[in-house]
Amino acid sequence: MNNLHLAIQFFLQIAVILLFCRVVGAVAARFGQPQVVAEMIAGVLLGPSLFGLLWPEAQQWLFPWDRTQTTRDTQTYLFPASQLGLALYMFIVGMEFRMDIVQKRLKSSIAVSAAGMVAPFVLGAGLAWVFFHYTELFPKKTSLMEAMLFLGASMCITAFPMLARIIHFKKLAGTTMGTVALGAGAIDDATAWCLLAVVLASFDQNWSHAVTNIVGGAGYVAFALLVVRPLLARFSGLLAREGHLTEAGLVMGLALMALGAWFTDMVGLHAVFGAFVMGTAMPRGIVCRDLTSRIQPLTVALLLPLFFTYSGLNTKIGLLNSGFLWLMCGAVLVAAVLGKGVACWLAARATGISHREALGIGTLMNARGLMELIIINIGLQRGVISEGLFATLVIMAVITTLMASPIFERLVGTGRFQPVAEPDAEPVRA
C-alpha cells in the first residue's frame, strides 16, 4: 500500500474501532464490566478470532496485515499510535499515583507484590515442568529452565494499564486499596519483564540484554525520582502561572513523558513503565491537574481503543481446538487465580489491611489483561512457546480480566472508599 491509501484506511479504521468499542461497551455495562474490558474484548473480536473467522476478506481489507512484513500495512501506523495512547494513559496514572500512601503502606505493598509474584511463579513453573515433559506445548528448542521462567513470568504478571483503568472507573484512585494494588502491580510487572529479559537472553545466548534491562530500568527510576522530580518542583513556577498550566509546561510534560517511554522501551522494559514513572515525577497540584485535564479526554476516547485493537489483531483464540488444550487451559486458569488472587488477599490481610479492602486488592491483582497478551505475543514471535500454549494463555488472560469487576462488586461491594488526604499538594488557585 502507498502512504496515501494507508492514511485513508487509517481514518476508516478509527471510525470502526471507536463505534464498535462503544457498542460492545454498552453491552458490557449491562454485565457490570467497565469500558476498558469492553475495549479488550472488542479488539479481540475485530481480529482473526471472530471478524476474520466469519468474514476474512472484509477483515483483511479493513485491517490489511502482512505477516511477512514485506509491505506496509496496518501495523505500520496502528502500532505506534497504540503505543502513544498507552504511554499517555500511564503518564496520567503516574500523576495520580500517591507515593505518600505507598510509603505509609510500604509493608503492605511489598507483601502483596511478593505474594503476587512468588505464588503464581511457583505454580506456573510447576505447570511448565509438566508441559515440558508430557506435552508438546513448548517447542523443542526451548530449554526446561526457559520454559519454567517464561510460564512463571506469564502467570505473575498483572494487567497494569487495565488495573489502572479499572481503579479509575471505580473511583479508587487515591485510596489505600487502589494505591497498594497499583504499587504492587507496578513492581510485579517490572519483575515479570526482567524475567522475560532473562528468558530471551538465555534463548539468544546474549546475557547483555538482561543486564541492560535490569540495570537500565533501576537507573531510570532513580534518575526520574531523585533528579527530574526535584528539578521540576524547583522550577514549577515556569510550568504554571496564574493558577494554570502554561503551553510550555504542557510541551515539557509531554516531552518528558516521551523521553521516559523511549528510554525504558530501548532498554527492554516497556514504554508504559517509563511513562508511568515520569508521571510520578511531575509536580503535584496545578501542573498535574492541568496536564491530566488536557491529556486524558483524547487519550481515553481515541488512542487507548487503538491499543486494544492492535493487540486483538494478533490474537487467535481458534487455536484452542482440542479437549486436551482446554484441560490444560483449565489447569492454567486455576493456578492463575489461586496464585495471584488468593495469595495477594492473604498478604494484604497479614499486613493489617481490612478484610474488605484485602479482598478488593486480591481481586484487582488477579486481572491480567493485555499486558499478558503483550508478553506472550513476544514469546510466540521469538519461538519460546507454541501456538497452542499461546492460545491457552490468551484464554486465561481474558477470563481473569472478565472476572475482576463482577467478583469485586460481589465481594467488596459498591460503597465509596474514602481517598486519603494528600498532605503536600500545591494549593490550586481558582
MARTOR-551464 format. One record per residue (C-alpha): residue number from 1; x, y, z; residue in three letters. Coordinates in Angstrom, 2 decimals, always signed. Each point is the difference from the previous one (the first is absolute). Layout:
// residues N
<NUM; <X; Y; Z>; 'ALA'>
...
//
This chain:
// residues 430
<1; <+0.00; +0.00; +0.00>; 'MET'>
<2; <+1.15; +3.56; -0.68>; 'ASN'>
<3; <+0.03; +2.66; +2.71>; 'ASN'>
<4; <-3.15; +1.77; -1.22>; 'LEU'>
<5; <-2.05; -3.19; -0.01>; 'HIS'>
<6; <+1.31; -0.90; +3.47>; 'LEU'>
<7; <-1.05; +3.41; +1.32>; 'ALA'>
<8; <-3.50; -0.33; -1.47>; 'ILE'>
<9; <-0.31; -3.52; +1.41>; 'GLN'>
<10; <+1.12; +1.21; +3.43>; 'PHE'>
<11; <-2.89; +2.47; +0.29>; 'PHE'>
<12; <-2.51; -2.72; -0.88>; 'LEU'>
<13; <+1.58; -2.34; +2.55>; 'GLN'>
<14; <-0.25; +2.67; +2.72>; 'ILE'>
<15; <-3.72; +0.47; -0.68>; 'ALA'>
<16; <-0.69; -3.76; +0.07>; 'VAL'>
<17; <+2.09; -0.57; +3.13>; 'ILE'>
<18; <-1.57; +2.83; +2.01>; 'LEU'>
<19; <-3.59; -0.85; -0.94>; 'LEU'>
<20; <+0.45; -3.73; +0.55>; 'PHE'>
<21; <+1.67; +0.56; +3.38>; 'CYS'>
<22; <-2.97; +2.11; +1.09>; 'ARG'>
<23; <-2.51; -2.62; -1.14>; 'VAL'>
<24; <+1.85; -2.76; +1.86>; 'VAL'>
<25; <+0.36; +2.37; +2.97>; 'GLY'>
<26; <-3.76; +0.52; +0.18>; 'ALA'>
<27; <-0.52; -3.77; +0.09>; 'VAL'>
<28; <+2.81; -0.54; +2.52>; 'ALA'>
<29; <-1.40; +2.68; +2.31>; 'ALA'>
<30; <-3.15; -2.11; +0.44>; 'ARG'>
<31; <+2.22; -2.71; +1.50>; 'PHE'>
<32; <+1.86; +2.39; +2.29>; 'GLY'>
<33; <+3.14; +0.16; -2.15>; 'GLN'>
<34; <+1.89; +3.30; -0.41>; 'PRO'>
<35; <+0.69; +1.52; -3.41>; 'GLN'>
<36; <+3.63; -1.15; +0.10>; 'VAL'>
<37; <-1.05; -3.67; +0.08>; 'VAL'>
<38; <-2.40; +0.65; -2.87>; 'ALA'>
<39; <+2.86; +1.50; -2.01>; 'GLU'>
<40; <+2.15; -3.08; +0.64>; 'MET'>
<41; <-2.80; -2.29; -1.19>; 'ILE'>
<42; <-0.78; +2.25; -2.98>; 'ALA'>
<43; <+3.63; -0.10; -1.08>; 'GLY'>
<44; <+0.02; -3.80; +0.03>; 'VAL'>
<45; <-3.34; -0.16; -1.86>; 'LEU'>
<46; <+1.27; +2.31; -2.76>; 'LEU'>
<47; <+2.98; -2.29; -0.56>; 'GLY'>
<48; <+0.22; -3.50; -1.50>; 'PRO'>
<49; <-1.80; -1.59; +2.97>; 'SER'>
<50; <-3.48; +1.12; -1.16>; 'LEU'>
<51; <-0.08; +2.59; -2.80>; 'PHE'>
<52; <+2.77; -1.77; -1.90>; 'GLY'>
<53; <-1.70; -3.36; +0.58>; 'LEU'>
<54; <-3.46; +1.08; -1.19>; 'LEU'>
<55; <+1.03; +2.36; -2.80>; 'TRP'>
<56; <+3.74; -0.33; -0.70>; 'PRO'>
<57; <-0.02; +2.04; -3.21>; 'GLU'>
<58; <-1.61; +3.01; +1.68>; 'ALA'>
<59; <+2.23; -0.27; +3.05>; 'GLN'>
<60; <+3.13; -0.09; -2.15>; 'GLN'>
<61; <-1.27; +2.93; -2.07>; 'TRP'>
<62; <-0.77; +2.15; +3.05>; 'LEU'>
<63; <+3.15; -1.03; +1.93>; 'PHE'>
<64; <+2.56; -1.02; -2.65>; 'PRO'>
<65; <+2.64; -2.03; +1.82>; 'TRP'>
<66; <+3.10; -1.36; -1.72>; 'ASP'>
<67; <+1.45; -2.66; +2.32>; 'ARG'>
<68; <+3.16; -0.16; -2.12>; 'THR'>
<69; <+0.55; +3.76; +0.56>; 'GLN'>
<70; <+1.02; +0.44; -3.62>; 'THR'>
<71; <-2.52; +2.80; -0.68>; 'THR'>
<72; <-1.37; +2.88; +2.04>; 'ARG'>
<73; <-3.31; -0.80; +1.67>; 'ASP'>
<74; <-2.13; +0.64; +3.08>; 'THR'>
<75; <+2.79; -0.64; +2.49>; 'GLN'>
<76; <+2.11; +2.73; -1.64>; 'THR'>
<77; <-2.07; +2.73; +1.66>; 'TYR'>
<78; <-2.40; -1.73; +2.41>; 'LEU'>
<79; <+2.83; -1.29; +2.20>; 'PHE'>
<80; <+1.68; +3.39; +0.68>; 'PRO'>
<81; <-3.41; +1.67; +0.47>; 'ALA'>
<82; <-1.03; -2.70; +2.47>; 'SER'>
<83; <+3.26; +0.32; +1.92>; 'GLN'>
<84; <-0.44; +3.78; +0.20>; 'LEU'>
<85; <-3.47; -0.45; +1.50>; 'GLY'>
<86; <+1.25; -2.53; +2.54>; 'LEU'>
<87; <+2.97; +2.17; +1.01>; 'ALA'>
<88; <-2.15; +3.12; +0.38>; 'LEU'>
<89; <-2.49; -1.85; +2.16>; 'TYR'>
<90; <+2.69; -1.42; +2.26>; 'MET'>
<91; <+1.48; +3.51; +0.27>; 'PHE'>
<92; <-3.39; +1.13; +1.36>; 'ILE'>
<93; <-0.09; -2.98; +2.38>; 'VAL'>
<94; <+3.44; +0.96; +1.26>; 'GLY'>
<95; <-1.18; +3.54; +0.73>; 'MET'>
<96; <-2.89; -1.42; +2.04>; 'GLU'>
<97; <+2.25; -2.48; +1.80>; 'PHE'>
<98; <+0.31; +0.72; +3.72>; 'ARG'>
<99; <+3.57; -0.55; +1.16>; 'MET'>
<100; <-0.96; +1.12; +3.53>; 'ASP'>
<101; <-2.46; -2.92; +0.31>; 'ILE'>
<102; <+2.58; -2.45; -1.35>; 'VAL'>
<103; <+2.49; +1.26; +2.58>; 'GLN'>
<104; <-2.64; -0.23; +2.72>; 'LYS'>
<105; <-1.04; -3.49; -1.16>; 'ARG'>
<106; <+3.45; -1.09; -1.18>; 'LEU'>
<107; <-0.18; -3.25; +1.96>; 'LYS'>
<108; <-3.34; -0.87; -1.60>; 'SER'>
<109; <+1.14; +0.94; -3.52>; 'SER'>
<110; <+3.15; -2.12; +0.27>; 'ILE'>
<111; <-1.87; -2.94; +1.56>; 'ALA'>
<112; <-2.76; +0.05; -2.63>; 'VAL'>
<113; <+2.57; +0.36; -2.77>; 'SER'>
<114; <+2.13; -2.87; +1.32>; 'ALA'>
<115; <-3.01; -2.29; +0.45>; 'ALA'>
<116; <-1.29; +0.99; -3.44>; 'GLY'>
<117; <+3.32; -1.02; -1.54>; 'MET'>
<118; <+1.21; -3.01; +1.97>; 'VAL'>
<119; <-3.19; -2.06; +0.21>; 'ALA'>
<120; <-1.05; +0.21; -3.70>; 'PRO'>
<121; <+3.62; -0.32; -1.12>; 'PHE'>
<122; <+0.44; -3.26; +1.91>; 'VAL'>
<123; <-3.30; -1.38; -1.33>; 'LEU'>
<124; <+0.81; +1.14; -3.54>; 'GLY'>
<125; <+3.48; -1.51; +0.14>; 'ALA'>
<126; <-1.51; -3.27; +1.25>; 'GLY'>
<127; <-2.48; -0.07; -2.88>; 'LEU'>
<128; <+2.84; +0.76; -2.42>; 'ALA'>
<129; <+1.90; -3.04; +1.33>; 'TRP'>
<130; <-3.07; -2.19; -0.69>; 'VAL'>
<131; <-0.60; +1.54; -3.45>; 'PHE'>
<132; <+3.68; -0.35; -0.92>; 'PHE'>
<133; <+0.21; -3.69; +0.89>; 'HIS'>
<134; <-3.46; -1.25; -0.98>; 'TYR'>
<135; <-1.25; +2.27; -2.81>; 'THR'>
<136; <+1.26; +1.82; -3.08>; 'GLU'>
<137; <-1.19; +3.44; +1.15>; 'LEU'>
<138; <+3.62; +1.23; +0.06>; 'PHE'>
<139; <+2.09; -0.20; -3.19>; 'PRO'>
<140; <+2.99; -2.34; +0.11>; 'LYS'>
<141; <+2.51; +2.87; -0.07>; 'LYS'>
<142; <-1.40; +1.37; +3.28>; 'THR'>
<143; <+1.92; -1.33; +3.01>; 'SER'>
<144; <-1.65; -1.08; +3.26>; 'LEU'>
<145; <+1.36; +3.04; +1.86>; 'MET'>
<146; <-1.26; +2.36; -2.70>; 'GLU'>
<147; <-3.42; -1.68; +0.03>; 'ALA'>
<148; <-0.32; +0.27; +3.78>; 'MET'>
<149; <+1.19; +3.62; +0.12>; 'LEU'>
<150; <-2.28; +1.08; -2.84>; 'PHE'>
<151; <-3.18; -1.65; +1.24>; 'LEU'>
<152; <+0.75; +1.16; +3.55>; 'GLY'>
<153; <+0.41; +3.59; -1.21>; 'ALA'>
<154; <-3.19; -0.28; -2.05>; 'SER'>
<155; <-1.96; -1.16; +3.04>; 'MET'>
<156; <+1.25; +2.71; +2.38>; 'CYS'>
<157; <-0.58; +2.97; -2.31>; 'ILE'>
<158; <-2.82; +2.46; +0.77>; 'THR'>
<159; <-1.95; +2.04; -2.54>; 'ALA'>
<160; <+1.61; +3.24; +1.18>; 'PHE'>
<161; <-1.65; +2.37; -2.54>; 'PRO'>
<162; <-3.33; -1.81; +0.34>; 'MET'>
<163; <+0.32; -0.04; +3.79>; 'LEU'>
<164; <+0.48; +3.75; -0.14>; 'ALA'>
<165; <-3.11; +0.50; -2.12>; 'ARG'>
<166; <-2.14; -2.25; +2.21>; 'ILE'>
<167; <+1.18; +1.91; +3.08>; 'ILE'>
<168; <-0.84; +3.28; -1.73>; 'HIS'>
<169; <-3.40; -1.35; -1.12>; 'PHE'>
<170; <-0.86; -1.08; +3.53>; 'LYS'>
<171; <+1.26; +3.30; +1.47>; 'LYS'>
<172; <+2.67; -1.74; +2.07>; 'LEU'>
<173; <+2.85; +2.36; -1.01>; 'ALA'>
<174; <+1.59; +1.47; +3.12>; 'GLY'>
<175; <-1.44; -2.67; +2.33>; 'THR'>
<176; <+2.06; -2.51; +1.95>; 'THR'>
<177; <-1.44; -2.86; -2.06>; 'MET'>
<178; <+0.63; +1.64; -3.36>; 'GLY'>
<179; <+3.51; +1.21; +0.79>; 'THR'>
<180; <+1.21; -3.25; +1.63>; 'VAL'>
<181; <-1.34; -1.96; -3.00>; 'ALA'>
<182; <+1.66; +2.38; -2.48>; 'LEU'>
<183; <+3.30; -0.01; +1.89>; 'GLY'>
<184; <+0.07; -3.79; +0.25>; 'ALA'>
<185; <-1.10; -0.35; -3.63>; 'GLY'>
<186; <+2.79; +2.29; -1.19>; 'ALA'>
<187; <+2.63; -2.00; +1.91>; 'ILE'>
<188; <-1.43; -3.31; -1.23>; 'ASP'>
<189; <-0.02; +1.05; -3.64>; 'ASP'>
<190; <+3.49; +1.50; +0.13>; 'ALA'>
<191; <+1.25; -3.28; +1.52>; 'THR'>
<192; <-1.84; -2.06; -2.63>; 'ALA'>
<193; <+1.64; +2.03; -2.78>; 'TRP'>
<194; <+3.40; -0.55; +1.59>; 'CYS'>
<195; <-0.71; -3.75; +0.08>; 'LEU'>
<196; <-0.98; +0.18; -3.67>; 'LEU'>
<197; <+3.31; +1.72; -0.72>; 'ALA'>
<198; <+1.82; -2.90; +1.70>; 'VAL'>
<199; <-1.97; -2.54; -2.08>; 'VAL'>
<200; <+0.74; +1.81; -3.27>; 'LEU'>
<201; <+3.66; +0.45; +0.96>; 'ALA'>
<202; <+0.28; -3.75; +0.63>; 'SER'>
<203; <-1.94; -0.77; -3.17>; 'PHE'>
<204; <+2.30; +2.24; -2.10>; 'ASP'>
<205; <+3.14; -0.81; +2.03>; 'GLN'>
<206; <+0.45; +3.77; +0.55>; 'ASN'>
<207; <+0.01; +0.92; +3.69>; 'TRP'>
<208; <+0.86; +3.65; -0.59>; 'SER'>
<209; <-3.68; +0.59; -0.86>; 'HIS'>
<210; <-1.14; -1.09; +3.47>; 'ALA'>
<211; <+2.65; +2.15; +1.72>; 'VAL'>
<212; <-1.02; +3.04; -2.06>; 'THR'>
<213; <-3.66; -0.63; +0.82>; 'ASN'>
<214; <+0.40; -0.25; +3.76>; 'ILE'>
<215; <+2.78; +2.58; +0.57>; 'VAL'>
<216; <-1.49; +2.47; -2.47>; 'GLY'>
<217; <-3.45; -0.22; +1.57>; 'GLY'>
<218; <+1.31; +0.48; +3.55>; 'ALA'>
<219; <+2.18; +2.92; -1.12>; 'GLY'>
<220; <-2.91; +1.66; -1.75>; 'TYR'>
<221; <-2.25; -0.18; +3.08>; 'VAL'>
<222; <+2.77; +1.49; +2.16>; 'ALA'>
<223; <+0.67; +2.79; -2.51>; 'PHE'>
<224; <-3.68; +0.89; -0.41>; 'ALA'>
<225; <-0.77; +0.11; +3.72>; 'LEU'>
<226; <+3.29; +1.37; +1.36>; 'LEU'>
<227; <+0.95; +2.44; -2.78>; 'VAL'>
<228; <-2.94; +0.85; -2.27>; 'VAL'>
<229; <-2.62; +0.25; +2.75>; 'ARG'>
<230; <+1.93; +2.49; +2.20>; 'PRO'>
<231; <+0.94; +2.11; -3.04>; 'LEU'>
<232; <-3.62; +0.20; -1.19>; 'LEU'>
<233; <-1.16; +0.89; +3.52>; 'ALA'>
<234; <+2.61; +2.76; +0.22>; 'ARG'>
<235; <-0.94; +1.54; -3.35>; 'PHE'>
<236; <-3.75; -0.71; +0.15>; 'SER'>
<237; <-0.61; +3.76; -0.22>; 'GLY'>
<238; <+1.11; -0.15; -3.62>; 'LEU'>
<239; <-2.50; -2.77; -0.74>; 'LEU'>
<240; <-3.05; +1.64; +1.55>; 'ALA'>
<241; <-0.95; +3.67; +0.30>; 'ARG'>
<242; <-3.06; +1.74; +1.40>; 'GLU'>
<243; <-1.44; -3.30; +1.12>; 'GLY'>
<244; <+0.18; -1.74; -3.39>; 'HIS'>
<245; <+2.43; -2.17; -1.94>; 'LEU'>
<246; <+1.88; +1.91; -2.69>; 'THR'>
<247; <+0.42; -1.23; -3.58>; 'GLU'>
<248; <+3.70; -0.47; +0.78>; 'ALA'>
<249; <-0.98; -2.10; +3.01>; 'GLY'>
<250; <-2.22; -2.21; -2.17>; 'LEU'>
<251; <+2.75; -0.49; -2.57>; 'VAL'>
<252; <+2.57; -0.72; +2.71>; 'MET'>
<253; <-2.24; -2.61; +1.62>; 'GLY'>
<254; <-0.69; -1.75; -3.30>; 'LEU'>
<255; <+3.67; +0.10; -1.01>; 'ALA'>
<256; <+1.13; -1.51; +3.31>; 'LEU'>
<257; <-2.68; -2.70; -0.29>; 'MET'>
<258; <+1.23; -0.87; -3.49>; 'ALA'>
<259; <+3.65; -0.10; +1.09>; 'LEU'>
<260; <-0.84; -2.26; +2.94>; 'GLY'>
<261; <-2.02; -2.37; -2.20>; 'ALA'>
<262; <+2.78; -0.02; -2.60>; 'TRP'>
<263; <+2.71; -0.85; +2.51>; 'PHE'>
<264; <-1.77; -2.87; +1.76>; 'THR'>
<265; <-1.05; -1.44; -3.37>; 'ASP'>
<266; <+3.60; +0.27; -1.20>; 'MET'>
<267; <+1.38; -1.91; +3.02>; 'VAL'>
<268; <-2.59; -2.77; -0.45>; 'GLY'>
<269; <-2.58; +0.70; +2.70>; 'LEU'>
<270; <-3.03; +1.63; -1.61>; 'HIS'>
<271; <-1.07; +3.54; -0.83>; 'ALA'>
<272; <-2.77; -0.15; +2.63>; 'VAL'>
<273; <+2.51; -0.07; +2.85>; 'PHE'>
<274; <+1.95; +3.00; -1.22>; 'GLY'>
<275; <-3.19; +2.03; -0.45>; 'ALA'>
<276; <-1.39; -1.08; +3.38>; 'PHE'>
<277; <+3.17; +0.85; +1.93>; 'VAL'>
<278; <+0.26; +3.39; -1.74>; 'MET'>
<279; <-3.59; +0.67; +1.02>; 'GLY'>
<280; <+0.92; -0.58; +3.64>; 'THR'>
<281; <+2.79; +2.59; -0.40>; 'ALA'>
<282; <-2.36; +2.79; -1.08>; 'MET'>
<283; <-0.64; +2.80; +2.58>; 'PRO'>
<284; <-3.27; -0.57; +1.84>; 'ARG'>
<285; <-2.77; +2.59; +0.01>; 'GLY'>
<286; <-0.51; +2.32; -2.98>; 'ILE'>
<287; <+2.45; -1.75; -2.35>; 'VAL'>
<288; <-1.45; -3.51; +0.46>; 'CYS'>
<289; <-3.57; +1.31; +0.06>; 'ARG'>
<290; <+0.26; +1.85; -3.30>; 'ASP'>
<291; <+2.18; -2.59; -1.75>; 'LEU'>
<292; <-2.59; -2.65; +0.85>; 'THR'>
<293; <-2.98; +2.10; -1.08>; 'SER'>
<294; <+1.62; +0.84; -3.35>; 'ARG'>
<295; <+1.38; -3.45; -0.83>; 'ILE'>
<296; <-2.58; -2.42; +1.37>; 'GLN'>
<297; <-3.12; +0.58; -2.18>; 'PRO'>
<298; <+1.63; -0.67; -3.37>; 'LEU'>
<299; <+2.20; -2.78; +1.38>; 'THR'>
<300; <-2.88; -1.98; +1.52>; 'VAL'>
<301; <-2.50; +0.63; -2.80>; 'ALA'>
<302; <+2.27; -0.44; -3.03>; 'LEU'>
<303; <+3.47; -1.42; +0.56>; 'LEU'>
<304; <-0.55; -2.78; +2.56>; 'LEU'>
<305; <-2.57; -1.87; -2.14>; 'PRO'>
<306; <+2.67; -0.12; -2.74>; 'LEU'>
<307; <+2.32; -1.84; +2.40>; 'PHE'>
<308; <-2.62; -2.63; +0.82>; 'PHE'>
<309; <-0.85; -0.50; -3.67>; 'THR'>
<310; <+3.63; -0.39; -1.00>; 'TYR'>
<311; <+0.49; -2.68; +2.63>; 'SER'>
<312; <-3.21; -1.73; -1.08>; 'GLY'>
<313; <+1.27; -0.28; -3.56>; 'LEU'>
<314; <+2.77; -2.28; +1.32>; 'ASN'>
<315; <-2.33; -2.29; +1.95>; 'THR'>
<316; <-1.37; -3.28; -1.39>; 'LYS'>
<317; <-2.25; -1.69; +2.54>; 'ILE'>
<318; <-0.93; -2.60; -2.60>; 'GLY'>
<319; <+3.34; -1.72; +0.60>; 'LEU'>
<320; <-1.50; -1.50; +3.17>; 'LEU'>
<321; <-1.59; -2.82; -1.97>; 'ASN'>
<322; <+0.28; -3.21; +2.05>; 'SER'>
<323; <-1.29; -1.40; +3.29>; 'GLY'>
<324; <+3.54; -0.43; +1.24>; 'PHE'>
<325; <+0.83; +3.67; -0.57>; 'LEU'>
<326; <-3.19; +1.02; +1.82>; 'TRP'>
<327; <+1.02; -2.24; +2.91>; 'LEU'>
<328; <+3.42; +1.65; +0.11>; 'MET'>
<329; <-1.71; +3.38; -0.21>; 'CYS'>
<330; <-2.08; -0.90; +3.06>; 'GLY'>
<331; <+3.12; -0.96; +1.94>; 'ALA'>
<332; <+1.67; +3.28; -0.95>; 'VAL'>
<333; <-3.10; +1.98; +0.98>; 'LEU'>
<334; <-0.30; -1.67; +3.44>; 'VAL'>
<335; <+3.70; +0.53; +0.68>; 'ALA'>
<336; <-0.28; +3.63; -1.10>; 'ALA'>
<337; <-2.95; +0.79; +2.29>; 'VAL'>
<338; <+1.41; -1.83; +3.04>; 'LEU'>
<339; <+3.51; +1.30; -0.50>; 'GLY'>
<340; <-0.91; +3.64; -0.55>; 'LYS'>
<341; <-3.37; +0.85; +1.49>; 'GLY'>
<342; <+0.07; -2.16; +3.13>; 'VAL'>
<343; <+3.67; +0.64; +0.76>; 'ALA'>
<344; <-0.38; +3.80; -0.29>; 'CYS'>
<345; <-3.12; -0.05; +2.20>; 'TRP'>
<346; <+1.81; -1.97; +2.71>; 'LEU'>
<347; <+3.06; +2.27; -0.19>; 'ALA'>
<348; <-2.14; +3.14; +0.35>; 'ALA'>
<349; <-1.83; -1.45; +3.01>; 'ARG'>
<350; <+3.28; -1.04; +1.63>; 'ALA'>
<351; <+1.25; +3.62; -0.12>; 'THR'>
<352; <-3.02; +1.51; +1.72>; 'GLY'>
<353; <-2.22; +1.02; -2.93>; 'ILE'>
<354; <-3.72; -0.53; +0.66>; 'SER'>
<355; <-1.69; -3.12; -1.33>; 'HIS'>
<356; <-2.11; +1.96; -2.49>; 'ARG'>
<357; <+2.93; +1.95; -1.42>; 'GLU'>
<358; <+2.19; -3.13; -0.08>; 'ALA'>
<359; <-2.65; -1.81; -2.05>; 'LEU'>
<360; <-0.08; +2.97; -2.37>; 'GLY'>
<361; <+3.78; -0.02; -0.39>; 'ILE'>
<362; <+0.08; -3.75; -0.68>; 'GLY'>
<363; <-2.78; +0.30; -2.57>; 'THR'>
<364; <+1.60; +2.94; -1.82>; 'LEU'>
<365; <+3.46; -1.59; -0.04>; 'MET'>
<366; <-1.39; -3.15; -1.62>; 'ASN'>
<367; <-0.91; +1.86; -3.22>; 'ALA'>
<368; <+2.68; -0.55; -2.66>; 'ARG'>
<369; <-1.46; +1.54; -3.15>; 'GLY'>
<370; <+2.12; +1.17; -2.86>; 'LEU'>
<371; <+3.34; +0.21; +1.80>; 'MET'>
<372; <-0.30; -3.78; +0.00>; 'GLU'>
<373; <-0.78; +0.10; -3.71>; 'LEU'>
<374; <+3.07; +2.14; -0.63>; 'ILE'>
<375; <+2.40; -2.29; +1.82>; 'ILE'>
<376; <-1.36; -3.20; -1.55>; 'ILE'>
<377; <+0.00; +1.59; -3.47>; 'ASN'>
<378; <+3.71; +0.63; +0.50>; 'ILE'>
<379; <+0.45; -3.61; +1.08>; 'GLY'>
<380; <-1.86; -1.26; -3.07>; 'LEU'>
<381; <+1.87; +2.27; -2.42>; 'GLN'>
<382; <+3.36; -1.06; +1.41>; 'ARG'>
<383; <-0.93; -3.70; -0.07>; 'GLY'>
<384; <+0.12; -0.56; +3.77>; 'VAL'>
<385; <-3.58; -1.38; +0.12>; 'ILE'>
<386; <-2.23; -1.81; -2.47>; 'SER'>
<387; <-3.23; +1.34; -1.50>; 'GLU'>
<388; <-1.97; -2.44; +2.17>; 'GLY'>
<389; <+1.49; +1.33; +3.23>; 'LEU'>
<390; <-0.47; +3.54; -1.30>; 'PHE'>
<391; <-3.72; -0.60; -0.48>; 'ALA'>
<392; <-0.24; -1.57; +3.46>; 'THR'>
<393; <+1.58; +3.06; +1.61>; 'LEU'>
<394; <-2.25; +2.35; -2.00>; 'VAL'>
<395; <-3.07; -1.73; +1.42>; 'ILE'>
<396; <+1.43; +0.29; +3.52>; 'MET'>
<397; <+0.69; +3.72; -0.50>; 'ALA'>
<398; <-3.50; +0.72; -1.30>; 'VAL'>
<399; <-1.82; -2.00; +2.71>; 'ILE'>
<400; <+2.00; +1.39; +2.95>; 'THR'>
<401; <-0.67; +3.52; -1.30>; 'THR'>
<402; <-3.71; -0.63; -0.51>; 'LEU'>
<403; <-0.17; -1.41; +3.54>; 'MET'>
<404; <+1.40; +3.12; +1.64>; 'ALA'>
<405; <-2.99; +2.38; -0.07>; 'SER'>
<406; <-2.89; -2.38; +0.86>; 'PRO'>
<407; <+1.99; -1.71; +2.77>; 'ILE'>
<408; <+1.06; +3.40; +1.34>; 'PHE'>
<409; <-3.64; +1.16; +0.12>; 'GLU'>
<410; <-1.13; -3.20; +1.71>; 'ARG'>
<411; <+2.77; -0.29; +2.59>; 'LEU'>
<412; <+0.84; +3.66; +0.60>; 'VAL'>
<413; <-3.18; +1.83; -0.96>; 'GLY'>
<414; <-0.62; +3.38; -1.58>; 'THR'>
<415; <+0.44; +2.18; +3.09>; 'GLY'>
<416; <+2.36; +2.95; -0.34>; 'ARG'>
<417; <+3.49; -0.22; +1.43>; 'PHE'>
<418; <+1.29; +3.20; +1.51>; 'GLN'>
<419; <+3.10; +1.37; -1.76>; 'PRO'>
<420; <+2.93; +0.74; +2.29>; 'VAL'>
<421; <+0.69; +3.72; +0.28>; 'ALA'>
<422; <+3.11; +1.11; -1.85>; 'GLU'>
<423; <+2.12; +1.94; +2.45>; 'PRO'>
<424; <+2.54; +1.66; -2.25>; 'ASP'>
<425; <-2.00; +1.06; -3.06>; 'ALA'>
<426; <+0.44; +3.49; -1.42>; 'GLU'>
<427; <-2.94; +2.30; +0.67>; 'PRO'>
<428; <-2.16; +0.14; -3.09>; 'VAL'>
<429; <-1.03; +3.57; -0.68>; 'ARG'>
<430; <-3.30; +0.83; -1.59>; 'ALA'>
//
